[in-house]
Amino acid sequence: MSMEITQFLLAAQSADAKVRTEAEANLRQFQEQNLPVFLLSLSVELANNDKPVESRRLAGIVLKNSLDAKDAVRKEQLVQQWMAIDSSVKSQIKDLLLGTLGSSVPEARHTSAQVIAKIASIEIPQKQWPELIGSLLNNMTHQDRPAALKQATLETLGYVCEEISHQDLVQVEVNAVLTAVVQGMNLAEHGPEVRLAATRALYNALEFAQTNFENEMERNYIMKVVCDTATSKEVAIRQAAFECLVAIASAYYEVLEPYMQTLFELTSNAVKGDEETVALQAIEFWSSICDEEIELQEFESPESGDSGPPHSHFIEKALSFLVPLLLETLLKQEEDQDQDDTIWNISMAGGTCLGLVARTVGDAIVPLVMPFVESNILKPDWRCREAATYAFGSILEGPTIEKLSPLVQAGLDFLLTAMKDGNNHVKDTTAWTLSRIFELLHSPASGFSVISPENLKRVVGVLLESIKDAPNVAEKVCGAIYYLVQGYEDAGPSSSLLSPFLTDIISCLIATADRTDSDDSKLRSSAYETLNEVVRCSNIAETSAIIAQLLPVIMNKLGQTLEIQIVSSDDREKQGDLQASLCGVLQVIIQKLSSTDETKPMIFQAADQIMILFLKVFGCRSSTVHEEAMLAVGALAYATGPQFEKYMPEFYKYLEMGLQNFEEYQVCAITVGVVGDICRALDDKILPYCDGIMGLLLKDLASSELHRSVKPPIFSCFGDIGLAIGEHFEKYVPYALPMMQGAAEICARMETADEEMMDYGNQLRRSVFEAYSGILQGFKSVKPDVMVPYAQHLLKFIELVSRDRQRDECVTKAAVAVMGDLADALGSNIKLLFKDCAFYDDFLGECLQSDDEQLKETAGWTQGMIGRVMVL
């Protein structure tokens, strides 16, 4: 078969599509018929120096893809397949891979390193392949081993460290790996290839070095080697060393004090004179220090008396040297950086870091930056004007309003004038700075704004003129309008100030969305997002007529998208994006007009037409549209209430499609939410569709393919359905309740050290409580007995949650509410259960002491409900 596999692998890369397809089918058939022999054959191919480079390369790729996948479910399947292979075959494969690290072909070495790491990620956590680290270190400790083998070994060690967790190795192994890696960085002993591989491996191994960084001698040694390596003559090695320093700044901030002088000199020299790739990492080092100090400041609370981790105030100490260094970088712009959002260069990195420094030290940055702004803002060279504007915009978050207000008041007029600058870069950055000012210093609702009623007309006039500028400038202007209108939301009398300008703002945004001079759809998306915000934040009492006029305009535009000729996948994507934007605008209009009794009839009148459009959009079958149109249908259901029933026969098939869309799980999650909206709109009129909906929801919960984030909304949806259909939910109880109990048990066993899992656990707990609440309320006045068998399990779950200090506020509210619903719905049926439960007094007592008024109110109600049960 080995001769054949070479042919298959070469044919699979043929220019002839027919040959290629046939070869791929042959490889797939071999894989399915005998996976162990297939993987072994690939390893033999990869290891054999007599085979063609092309077949070896593909053998390595197929081998790697047989062990790992991006999709979590697929990955788990591949792991199980590997685990099931006979250990003697696995040993042969692993020996061949380790042997390939010494190959004369660089590509074979590199691929082998990756595959070894993938196997390690499966086996090492299971305490298998214990000899791997020893075998790799063996390659490093023998002086006579060729440099290529050492380079490949270090690369492998780096990949292995990236794949596994630091808990998977014992300290002795960690020490040995770090020793080998740090020695591999030694200039005197190794060539550049080995040193580069060693430095990159150290980057991945730093997470394992906790104990070593706590030991001063070992820490000094590691820091010395990294700092020496940062001055290597090879650019790639210097860059890798600075990447290590960035990671060290994040992971080991608290022990950096003794090295900061050296690190300042190293980073300063790199920023001033090194290649851009190195200079960017040097700036990133200071950004990481800022991130650490911002986080420390957020956790520093004088009243708690907690000492917490040490705050070394590195930024404050370096401020007078660091700020001038960063300001100089702002003058190193590229000619076309305003046209390409993907560009990341030294001036952008410097501005970003400057913004973080401002957030770290607050007012202290202002006197260091303003002289640079004042001396450059009027210079003839556009670079100086743009850098000055960028510096000013970067320091608007962090310093106090008192410090910034006079500067912004004085500078606002200047910035508005600068929107007519002759240079596109300057206008782009000026518009960005204006949007920052409106975002951070314009909040009439809280009593402060740099915009006065007198200068609002000029501000709006400049923005509506500048939105006609080049697409990149217009996009930033959309951002400025977005934050300008957001400031007037819920601002009492001040919200009326914007109303006279609304018609012009809306017209300009629609004209901007219709522009044809922009290659990408970003400007159009920005214009529509801003339009949404204009509608959402407007004062409905004064602007209902304007919004009512906007409704047919947007409906007409959505209707026109259905006429677009679709020739290519590009056309379909453009149609989908445009429909998504327009459905988004309709959703906001529906929500706004249905928010008051006076304007609700406007939605009732247009509802049939709107729904026909949405159904036609669903017919276009694009997932992005599906998402936005689904959200808009949810808003329409909420607005029209029981009248939505007439749309259900037509709409139901799309609801089914959404609930079955495992691939695009966000669509599935949104559809689940819309089922909730429809339940609230229709109450028991949803009954004819419930068998189908519940069947799909239960199937979704049981699926291992569906992304876990969809599962909490499904439980909440059970509550919506239970509340809507009351006693008719009884037939679903034997299926839904065990699922809810199972989820409660998963929550009890969940790993709380992982922040992501903790968030998911909180969502799951809250949604299970919401499900119980809805179902209990649904049964309350008709068939409360149905829920009695499940009461004890629920109380145990509430008790467990009440003892968890890491629960979030929403979980606490849901737990308290469901306890009240339990007492309210089941009454004397569960008197004995509450008698046996000692925990609820303390739990409710804690909630009644809360600062959250809503929680206090719910806890008081629950206390009353339980009290009523106890005296029955």
Secondary structure, DSSP 8 states (H G I E B T S, - for coil): -HHHHHHHHHHTT-SSHHHHHHHHHHHHHHHHH-HHHHHHHHHHHHH-TTS-HHHHHHHHHHHHHTT--SSHHHHHHHHHHHHHS-HHHHHHHHHHHHHHTT-S-HHHHHHHHHHHHHHHHHHGGGT--TTHHHHHHHHHH-TTS-HHHHHHHHHHHHHHHHHS-GGGS-HHHHHHHHHHHHHHT-TTT--HHHHHHHHHHHHHHGGGGHHHHHSHHHHHHHHHHHHHHTT-SSHHHHHHHHHHHHHHHHHSGGG-GGGHHHHHHHHHHHHHHS-HHHHHHHHHHHHHHHHHHHHHHHH--GGGT---S----HHHHHHHHHHHHHHHHTT---TTGGG-TT---HHHHHHHHHHHHHHHHGGGGHHHHHHHHHHHTT-SSHHHHHHHHHHHHHTSSSS-HHHHHHHHHHHHHHHHHHTT-S-HHHHHHHHHHHHHHHHHSEEGGGTEES--TTTHHHHHHHHHHHTTS-HHHHHHHHHHHHHHHHHTTT-GGGGGGGGGGHHHHHHHHHHHHT-SS-SSSHHHHHHHHHHHHHHHHS-HHHHHHHHHHHHHHHHHHHHHHTT----SHHHHHHHHHHHHHHHHHHHHHHHHHTTSTTTHHHHHHHHHHHHHHHHHHHHT--HHHHHHHHHHHHHHHHHHGGGGGGGHHHHHHHHHHHHT--SSHHHHHHHHHHHHHHHHHHGGGGHHHHHHHHHHHHHHHH-SSS-GGGHHHHHHHHHHHHHHHGGGGGGGHHHHHHHHHHHHHHHHH---SSHHHHHHHHHHHHHHHHHHHHHHHHHTTT-GGGGHHHHHHHHHHHHHHHT-TT--HHHHHHHHHHHHHHHHHHGGGGHHHHHH--HHHHHHHHHHT-S-HHHHHHHHHHHHHHHHHHH-
